[in-house]
Each structure stands twice: as C-alpha cells, then as structure tokens.
C-alpha cells in the first residue's frame, strides 16, 4: 500500500468535500473513500477505515462525522468546519429544490418508481463499498468482528449500540495485538 500523497490544502479539501456531497447520492462514504483514498491519495485505506469506524460509533450522521474527522486531521477546527459545511452545502440546495418538486408531483406513479430505484442503488453502493474495503484491509480478527456485527444486526436483530459495545473489547484487543507485531 503506498503512503498518502501528503496533506491537502484547506481549499482543495473543502472542494473535495463539496464534490463528495454533490456526487454521493445515497452513499457519501463510498464516494468519499473513492476520492480521498483512491483518487487523491490523501489517506490510506487503513486511515479511512479507522476514521469511518470512529464516525460510525459517534452520534450523528456518519458522513458528517467522517468529514469532520478528516478535516480535523489535516487542518484542525478550521478543516473540520470547512469539510462539514462543504459536504452539506450543495446537497442542501439540491434537496430544497427537489422537495419543492416532490411536493408538486410526488403522487405520480413514475415518481414513486424512480425513488424506489434510487433506494435500491444506494443500498447496493453501501454493500459494494463494504466489500471493497474488506478486500483491502488485513484479514483476521477485524474482519471477523465485522462479520459478527453484521450477522448480529441482520439475523439476530441486535441493536447497533449493543453490537458496538459487545464487540468493542475484541476490536481493541485486535488493535493492540496488531501494534505488537
């Protein structure tokens, strides 16, 4: 795995998150990973996975938490603010326009069909990103924990907070073990 390309400036980072927000329909984290890791090389796969992992266990939207984490990593509080605001500025404007259109035309059958298709595509993007990240991360206990968490939530209907609290000690153990090697 190649090292990150170096820290981006505040403006390129803000523009990247504006782009992520405007192109990440239904799966902002998938687009963020693609741009930050694969295209720009600002983060390694491991860096992004760790930032996303922290973002997912914090309250609030995962994508916003991740944007704040990435922004803070490179530029402190200013980076956190710029990334968070940039992530939602474009989509907020689009959403206001779409809401007005939905209010006027939302009862039409073809509008409902389009929205159903978009929801299916978004679910596929989330699953595709998870598979792609799992393939690039080191195998072993962390991937086993991901699988156990997914099974616990999907099959046993265990709530997310219980899964996180139950598997966190094992994740900490895996991280500690990895540092010792």
Phi, psi and omega in degrees: 000129182281151179290160179301154183289348182119161184291133178282157173289167182296318180295311178299325178293316177297317179295325177296317180286332172296316178297316179301314181297323183277341183246357186264050181299115175076359181196063184301321182296328177295315180290323179298315178299314180303312184287311187286324183266304188278315185277307185273331182070024180284335179229152172277167177302318180295316179301315182293317180299319180293317179296316178295321178300315177296317181299326183284336180267353177273153175292150179106177181293130181304315183297318178293316178301318180293317179299317179296318179297317179293315179299316179294325180301319184266328187219023176063215184297323179296318178295320178298315181294315182297313182295317179297314180292318181295323181300323186255351183297306181294310179299327179296317178296315178297318182297322178296319177292317180294321179298321178295318178293319179296321178301323182277325189234009186296341181275354180287137183301322182290332177293316178297321179296317178299315180295325177295318178296320178296319179298320179294319178297319179297318178297319177296322179295318180298313179296319179298319178295318179299316180295317181296317179294319181296326180291330185266342179277159180296136178288171177123211186302319179302318179289327175297319179295321176300314179297317178296319178297315180296317179295319180299318181283319186283314186266317184267355179059035177285132180295149182307312180302322179292321178296314181298311181294324180289323183265346182304315179301323179290324176295318177296319177298318179296318179295316179298316180297320179295326178289331181285340186279000000 
